[in-house]
Amino acid sequence: MRANDQVVLITGGGSGIGLEIAKVFLANRNRVIISGRNLSKLEAVKQEYPSIHIEQSDVTSEEDVKTLVKKLETEFGGIDVLVNNAGIMNLVNAGDEGNDLHSQFQEIEINFHAPIRMLHHFLPQLKKSKQAVLINVSSGLAYVPFAQAPAYSGTKSALHFWTQSIRPQLKPHAIKVVELLPPVVDTKLAKDADLQDDTLKPMAPEKLAAIFWKEYTRGKEEITPGISLALKLMSRVAPRFIFKQLNKQPIPQS
Ligand SMILES: NC(=O)c1ccc[n+]([C@@H]2O[C@H](COP(=O)([O-])OP(=O)(O)OC[C@H]3O[C@@H](n4cnc5c(N)ncnc54)[C@H](OP(=O)(O)O)[C@@H]3O)[C@@H](O)[C@H]2O)c1
């Protein structure tokens, strides 16, 4: 996999996993654009890493994405690498009719619809690139459902299957498809969900990015750092056991 001199767009690159991935691409002489909704967060990153390009853009907005496509075509001649990283997670009790329906639909929009939208609109640029790569950031929870976050689990397994389905379709267009399935990583998303469990000890985002880079540059298509590999294997050999292990926490209150 080509490691340098690529134009890389990372959605949700202003924090957490996206930011750490942005840093490794940057350190390896790539031009990196990070996007997100919160401009001040992106500006703070720009202060620290002046060579990074920032774009305020919401992955759920058709208009924002189309504007971004045009802007990156004009300013960079298009992108070579698209990292669909933006995501949110809600803890929800589906058995409580008082739960927030809107937040669950928003989760589906950001985590699953948006990667499809991003690929759709950036496809002409990726086809034009000599060494294009699409990287989808799903989750180890794509292998084993997490009962605390039902819609989240659904979006991540959907993203996993979508990624596998489009891989052969994009091959004739010379677009490589890579999936990163992180374990629990110490970011705002995991902190907000308060994932405190021995089985779910968070990995440092810097460590995740280092593992990602090693496997990515070796050409691995499905990258399963930390416990994600165990989740993958256990989901095949002992699905009921691993489901129970992962779901010891009480069902959340809405
Ligand atoms: N942390 C974990 O334990 C873990 C485990 C497995 C997988 N993941 C996945 O890793 C990815 C990154 O998550 P993270 O842990 O790094 O969380 P994070 O620090 O909260 O980062 C998520 C990023 O997504 C951006 N984002 C959210 N909605 C967006 C939208 N509509 N448009 C554009 N950007 C949006 C956020 O920026 P704005 O709010 O500024 O838009 C934020 O920068 C997610 O897909 C997540 O599901 C995380």
The ligand as an SDF file (V2000), in Angstrom:
LIG
                    3D

 48 52  0  0  0  0  0  0  0  0999 V2000
  -13.5950    4.8930   20.7340 N   0  0  0  0  0  0  0  0  0  0  0  0
  -13.9420    3.6330   20.6010 C   0  0  0  0  0  0  0  0  0  0  0  0
  -13.9460    2.8590   21.5750 O   0  0  0  0  0  0  0  0  0  0  0  0
  -14.2860    3.0990   19.2400 C   0  0  0  0  0  0  0  0  0  0  0  0
  -14.3080    1.6940   19.0650 C   0  0  0  0  0  0  0  0  0  0  0  0
  -14.6340    1.1880   17.8250 C   0  0  0  0  0  0  0  0  0  0  0  0
  -14.9230    2.0330   16.7720 C   0  0  0  0  0  0  0  0  0  0  0  0
  -14.9030    3.3860   16.9660 N   0  0  0  0  0  0  0  0  0  0  0  0
  -15.2470    4.2400   15.8200 C   0  0  0  0  0  0  0  0  0  0  0  0
  -14.1740    5.1150   15.5640 O   0  0  0  0  0  0  0  0  0  0  0  0
  -14.6890    6.2980   14.9030 C   0  0  0  0  0  0  0  0  0  0  0  0
  -14.1030    7.5250   15.5970 C   0  0  0  0  0  0  0  0  0  0  0  0
  -14.6240    7.6090   16.9150 O   0  0  0  0  0  0  0  0  0  0  0  0
  -13.7780    8.1490   18.1550 P   0  0  0  0  0  0  0  0  0  0  0  0
  -13.7710    7.0970   19.1720 O   0  0  0  0  0  0  0  0  0  0  0  0
  -12.5090    8.7240   17.6820 O   0  0  0  0  0  0  0  0  0  0  0  0
  -14.7780    9.2650   18.7070 O   0  0  0  0  0  0  0  0  0  0  0  0
  -14.6770   10.8630   18.7790 P   0  0  0  0  0  0  0  0  0  0  0  0
  -13.4010   11.3230   19.3670 O   0  0  0  0  0  0  0  0  0  0  0  0
  -15.9530   11.2940   19.3950 O   0  0  0  0  0  0  0  0  0  0  0  0
  -14.6210   11.2720   17.2410 O   0  0  0  0  0  0  0  0  0  0  0  0
  -15.7260   11.2190   16.4010 C   0  0  0  0  0  0  0  0  0  0  0  0
  -15.5570   12.3100   15.3600 C   0  0  0  0  0  0  0  0  0  0  0  0
  -16.6420   12.2360   14.4360 O   0  0  0  0  0  0  0  0  0  0  0  0
  -17.0210   13.5670   14.1130 C   0  0  0  0  0  0  0  0  0  0  0  0
  -18.4130   13.5610   13.6890 N   0  0  0  0  0  0  0  0  0  0  0  0
  -19.5030   13.1200   14.3670 C   0  0  0  0  0  0  0  0  0  0  0  0
  -20.6100   13.3460   13.6510 N   0  0  0  0  0  0  0  0  0  0  0  0
  -20.2070   13.9350   12.4890 C   0  0  0  0  0  0  0  0  0  0  0  0
  -20.8920   14.4350   11.3640 C   0  0  0  0  0  0  0  0  0  0  0  0
  -22.2320   14.3860   11.2650 N   0  0  0  0  0  0  0  0  0  0  0  0
  -20.1580   14.9770   10.3520 N   0  0  0  0  0  0  0  0  0  0  0  0
  -18.8150   15.0550   10.4450 C   0  0  0  0  0  0  0  0  0  0  0  0
  -18.1160   14.6280   11.5010 N   0  0  0  0  0  0  0  0  0  0  0  0
  -18.8090   14.0830   12.5160 C   0  0  0  0  0  0  0  0  0  0  0  0
  -16.8140   14.3630   15.4040 C   0  0  0  0  0  0  0  0  0  0  0  0
  -16.5680   15.7350   15.1430 O   0  0  0  0  0  0  0  0  0  0  0  0
  -17.7180   16.8700   15.2510 P   0  0  0  0  0  0  0  0  0  0  0  0
  -18.5240   16.5760   16.4690 O   0  0  0  0  0  0  0  0  0  0  0  0
  -16.9550   18.1290   15.2770 O   0  0  0  0  0  0  0  0  0  0  0  0
  -18.5190   16.7370   14.0090 O   0  0  0  0  0  0  0  0  0  0  0  0
  -15.5620   13.7050   15.9670 C   0  0  0  0  0  0  0  0  0  0  0  0
  -14.3980   14.3950   15.5560 O   0  0  0  0  0  0  0  0  0  0  0  0
  -16.2060    6.1830   14.9880 C   0  0  0  0  0  0  0  0  0  0  0  0
  -16.7120    5.7360   13.7620 O   0  0  0  0  0  0  0  0  0  0  0  0
  -16.4330    5.1430   16.0560 C   0  0  0  0  0  0  0  0  0  0  0  0
  -17.6490    4.4680   15.9080 O   0  0  0  0  0  0  0  0  0  0  0  0
  -14.5910    3.9250   18.1690 C   0  0  0  0  0  0  0  0  0  0  0  0
  1  2  1  0
  2  3  2  0
  2  4  1  0
  4  5  1  0
  4 48  2  0
  5  6  2  0
  6  7  1  0
  7  8  2  0
  8  9  1  0
  8 48  1  0
  9 10  1  0
  9 46  1  0
 10 11  1  0
 11 12  1  0
 11 44  1  0
 12 13  1  0
 13 14  1  0
 14 15  2  0
 14 16  1  0
 14 17  1  0
 17 18  1  0
 18 19  2  0
 18 20  1  0
 18 21  1  0
 21 22  1  0
 22 23  1  0
 23 24  1  0
 23 42  1  0
 24 25  1  0
 25 26  1  0
 25 36  1  0
 26 27  1  0
 26 35  1  0
 27 28  2  0
 28 29  1  0
 29 30  1  0
 29 35  2  0
 30 31  1  0
 30 32  2  0
 32 33  1  0
 33 34  2  0
 34 35  1  0
 36 37  1  0
 36 42  1  0
 37 38  1  0
 38 39  2  0
 38 40  1  0
 38 41  1  0
 42 43  1  0
 44 45  1  0
 44 46  1  0
 46 47  1  0
M  CHG  2   8   1  16  -1
M  END
$$$$
